[in-house]
């Protein structure tokens, strides 16, 4: 069974440009979080478009592959572009997207931008997606430590988004299924940038439910975040 909870707050912004969807049943669970680029108008609509297309596409597919997930993200990208061409949203609107699917057979993720997926396995964070940002490039070049990404001046300068001038395939990751007590956190940058990995792990490890886990994390975020912040947490029961 999958215990799933959600938090999405506007923060100090005028519009919540984050959007999250999830579905869980006896066969599996999927989690999707999208974040419209904060400096651009109508990006809240871009994030909704992305989340709905990804969620609908994965719900209809029994087996997910990197090729299929790439096609799904391309559909989301194309729909944002078409919405721009129809004059429904601003020409500058874009969105990030992170997705995770849990089943009895495997765990798979796909992401574009700086929304993240954290996988908790056997009491530790076993996997975290890699941001598509200039700050991450600085990490890759050894100029800053990974823990300093949240405070870096280029943290919000993204190298990969949906609805931009070019489409770049999402990064995908596949691994063995999780077991009881393991879990997954999918969140926007407004969430993870206000929390250290140690704080995230501590909240997850001590929680009694997915809702309790997000509450413990949000208690740390409160007073620190000036951005929208959104998270979905799933725990295997």
C-alpha positions, 0 to 999 in steps of 0.5 A: 500500500502507498500512503501519499500526502501533498503540501502546496503553498503560495509563500510570499508570491502573488500566484502559486506557479507550482502544481502537483498531481498524484494517484495511488491504488493497489498496483502502484502510485505516481507523483508529479510536481511541476513548477512554472518559471517564477519570473514569467507570467502565465507559468502557473498554467504551463505547470498545470498543462505539464502535470496533467499531460504527464499524469494522464499519459503514465496512467494509461501505460502499464510499462514505462520506459525511458523512450516512452517517458521522453515522448510524454515530456515532449507532449507536455512541451509541445502543448505549452508551445501550442498554447502560446501559439494560440495566444492562451498563455504568455510567449515566455511561459515555461515549466519544470517537471519531476515524475516518479512511479512506484510499483511492485516491479520497479521505481522510475523517475523522469525530470526536467529542470530543478524540481527534484525526486528523493528516494528513501531506501533502508533509512537513507537517501539512496537517490536524488535527481540532478538539477538542470541549472547553471548552479549544478554546472558549477558543482559539476566543474568543482566550483561549488559544493553540492550543498551550496546550490540553494544559495548560489546566484544561478540556482534559478537559471535553468538549462532545461525546461518544458515549453522553451525554445528547444526540447531536451529529453528528461533525465530518467532513472530506474531501480528495484522496487521499494519495500515497507518503510521506504518512500519517495519525495517529489518537490519544487525548488521552493521546498528543497532549497529551504531544507538540507538533506539531513533535515529531509531525511530526519523528518522522513525517518521520524514520521508516522505517516506521509502527512506527518513527514511533510508537516515536519519538513514544512515546520522547518521551511516556515519563515525561510521560504519566499517562493512557492513550495510544493511536495508530494511524499509517498511511503510504502506501507 
